[in-house]
Amino acid sequence: MDFGLRGRTAIICAASMGLGRSCAAALGGEGAKLVIVARRREILELAAGEIRSATGAEKEGRDTILAVCPDPDILINNAGGPPPGDFRNWDRGDWIKALDANMLAPIELMKSTIDGMIARKFGRIVNITSHAVKAPVAMLGLSNGARSGLTGFVAGLARATAEHNVTINNLLPGTFDTDRLKSNLQALATNTKRSVEQVTEEIRTSNPSRRFGRPEEFGAACAFLCSAHAGYITGQNILIDGGAFPGTF
């Protein structure tokens, strides 16, 4: 299937590794022009080279996203989640930092790009959030709160832009084989006084698929939501979790 993305311009945040990188690779494979963004330049450069080699896509920009690409057709909002822990140990500064990274920054990027998408009658925004939005995890309280706030905001905005062929959706990853998962498993092992191997096996086998997700699976789903064929999908929170969430709705 041709996703209709050849020549479209995409901004992908936190794209040097993990799920952001898999989204960049998938979009690049569909012929989109990529602006990939990350905090650590050396890792970003490595990712850009590998994506370029695999897809032929051109990386544009390094420092300021909108100065390089003020009029993207596609925006992938993504940021590493705040650290796990006990809410009793978090102060106001911890909460503000989580809200800035996982709620307010995505809103600001949408604010800066959405009117151009509306004017051009094409726009695809995907926010990478977390399965914890639907199934909160106690030790991920900062993430639960910040990402749920973004979800509520998107629920209203997505209905206001749909008539202009501008869609906004949230992708909620479950346990994917990423560095973020490894750090969470380490924290869980420490908190429960078990080995990382024990915790990893328990989480892996508790999933109905009996495995962790592969980042390229996530990237493919993201690319479809950005495609010309997904214009009737908007305002949705799409779980990609191997069936872990037990609810009907």
Protein Blocks (a to p, Z undefined) as FASTA:
>chain_A
ZZhlghiacddehklgcjllmmmmmmmmnopacddddfblmlmmmmmmmmmmmnopaced
jklmmlmmmccfbdcdddddddeddfklpcfklmmmmmmmmmmmmmmmmmmmmmmmmmno
pacddddfbfklmmccfklmmmmmmmmmmmmmmmmmmmmmmmnopacddddddddddfkl
mmmmmmmmmmnopafklmmmmmmmmpmnlpacdfklmmmmmmmmmmmklmmgghiacdde
hhmamcfZZ
